[in-house]
Amino acid sequence: MSSALERLKNITNKISSYETTRQENMKILKNLYKEIELDKKLDNFSDLFNFKAINLSGASLLGDNLGEIKQGKYLQILAISYDKNASKKSTNVSLGYFGKAQNVKLSLKNKIVEFIIRYRFEKSFMSLENYYTMLDNFKKDE
């Protein structure tokens, strides 16, 4: 019985920690949205989450070399919109263009990379919640 309570306590602590981290992430994400001036392209912060994904060209988003500049490339935030009724289902939308990656100030480049990672962190939680809700369709009547 004690080990079951201990497992429950550990799970509760983990969930609480995730939710606290998620709330803090959203605050920082909103600030970055304004700092890198995405608010000039998208009026509402919440509209970011209507995109299927947001990618970055010109710098790496891989863990091994996070933020590393890709020489000769342009630093640009690209959002992928999806319309199941359109003839071309997905479209790339430029949310921010910052010029040659190697010419962008390091502090700005770091904010852009952080923004993308924080966006993806929140987007993953939204996907998780969506799939969790969808699982209700498979519950059997008892």
C-alpha positions in Angstrom: 0.0 0.0 0.0 2.8 2.4 0.9 4.5 1.9 -2.5 1.2 2.6 -4.3 0.9 5.9 -2.4 4.5 6.7 -3.1 3.9 6.2 -6.9 0.8 8.3 -6.7 2.7 11.1 -4.9 5.5 10.9 -7.5 3.0 11.1 -10.4 1.2 14.0 -8.8 4.5 15.9 -8.3 5.5 15.3 -11.9 2.1 16.6 -13.2 2.2 19.6 -11.0 5.8 20.3 -12.1 4.8 20.0 -15.8 1.8 22.4 -15.3 3.9 25.0 -13.5 6.6 24.8 -16.3 3.9 25.1 -18.9 2.4 28.2 -17.3 5.8 29.8 -17.1 6.6 28.8 -20.6 3.5 30.6 -21.9 4.4 33.8 -20.1 7.9 33.7 -21.7 6.5 32.7 -25.1 4.1 35.7 -25.1 7.0 38.1 -24.3 9.2 36.6 -27.0 6.3 36.9 -29.5 6.4 40.7 -28.9 10.2 41.0 -28.6 10.8 39.4 -32.0 7.8 41.4 -33.4 5.6 38.6 -34.5 2.7 40.7 -33.2 3.2 42.8 -36.3 2.4 39.8 -38.5 -0.2 38.1 -36.2 -2.6 40.4 -34.2 -3.5 37.7 -31.7 -1.0 35.6 -29.8 -3.5 32.7 -29.7 -3.5 32.6 -33.5 0.0 31.0 -33.4 -1.6 27.8 -32.3 -3.8 27.6 -35.3 -0.8 26.6 -37.4 0.1 23.0 -37.8 3.7 23.7 -37.0 6.3 26.5 -36.9 9.8 25.9 -38.3 13.0 27.9 -38.6 15.3 28.2 -41.5 18.9 29.5 -41.1 19.6 28.0 -37.7 19.5 24.5 -36.2 16.8 23.3 -33.9 18.5 20.0 -33.1 19.7 19.3 -29.6 23.3 18.7 -30.5 23.8 22.0 -32.2 20.8 24.1 -31.1 20.9 27.6 -32.5 24.0 26.9 -34.7 23.9 29.2 -37.8 23.7 27.6 -41.2 26.1 29.6 -43.3 24.7 31.3 -46.4 21.1 30.8 -45.2 18.5 33.3 -44.3 17.0 33.4 -40.8 13.2 33.0 -41.2 10.3 31.8 -39.1 7.9 29.7 -41.2 4.5 28.6 -40.1 2.6 25.8 -41.8 -1.1 26.3 -42.2 -3.4 23.5 -43.2 -6.7 23.6 -45.0 -8.3 20.2 -45.6 -10.7 21.8 -48.1 -8.1 23.5 -50.3 -6.6 22.0 -53.4 -3.2 22.6 -51.9 -3.6 21.3 -48.3 -0.6 22.9 -46.6 0.9 26.4 -47.1 4.1 28.0 -45.7 3.5 31.4 -44.2 6.5 33.7 -43.3 6.0 35.0 -39.8 9.4 36.7 -39.6 12.3 37.4 -41.9 15.5 38.5 -40.3 18.1 38.5 -43.2 21.3 36.5 -43.6 21.6 34.2 -40.6 25.3 35.1 -39.9 24.4 38.8 -39.9 21.7 38.5 -37.2 22.6 39.7 -33.7 23.3 36.7 -31.5 20.8 37.9 -28.9 18.0 38.1 -31.5 18.9 34.7 -33.0 18.8 33.2 -29.5 15.4 34.7 -28.8 14.1 33.3 -32.1 15.4 29.8 -31.4 14.0 30.0 -27.9 10.6 31.1 -29.2 10.4 28.1 -31.6 11.3 25.6 -28.8 8.9 27.2 -26.4 6.2 27.2 -29.1 6.8 23.5 -29.8 6.7 22.7 -26.1 3.2 24.2 -25.7 2.0 22.8 -29.0 3.0 19.3 -27.8 0.8 19.7 -24.7 -2.1 20.8 -26.9 -1.6 17.7 -29.1 -1.5 15.5 -26.0 -4.8 17.0 -24.7 -6.4 16.6 -28.1 -5.4 12.9 -28.3 -6.5 12.4 -24.7 -9.9 13.7 -25.6 -10.1 11.6 -28.7 -9.5 8.5 -26.6 -13.0 9.0 -25.1 -14.4 7.8 -28.5 -13.0 4.3 -27.7 -14.4 3.8 -24.2 -16.6 0.8 -24.0 -20.1 0.9 -22.5 -20.1 -1.0 -19.3 
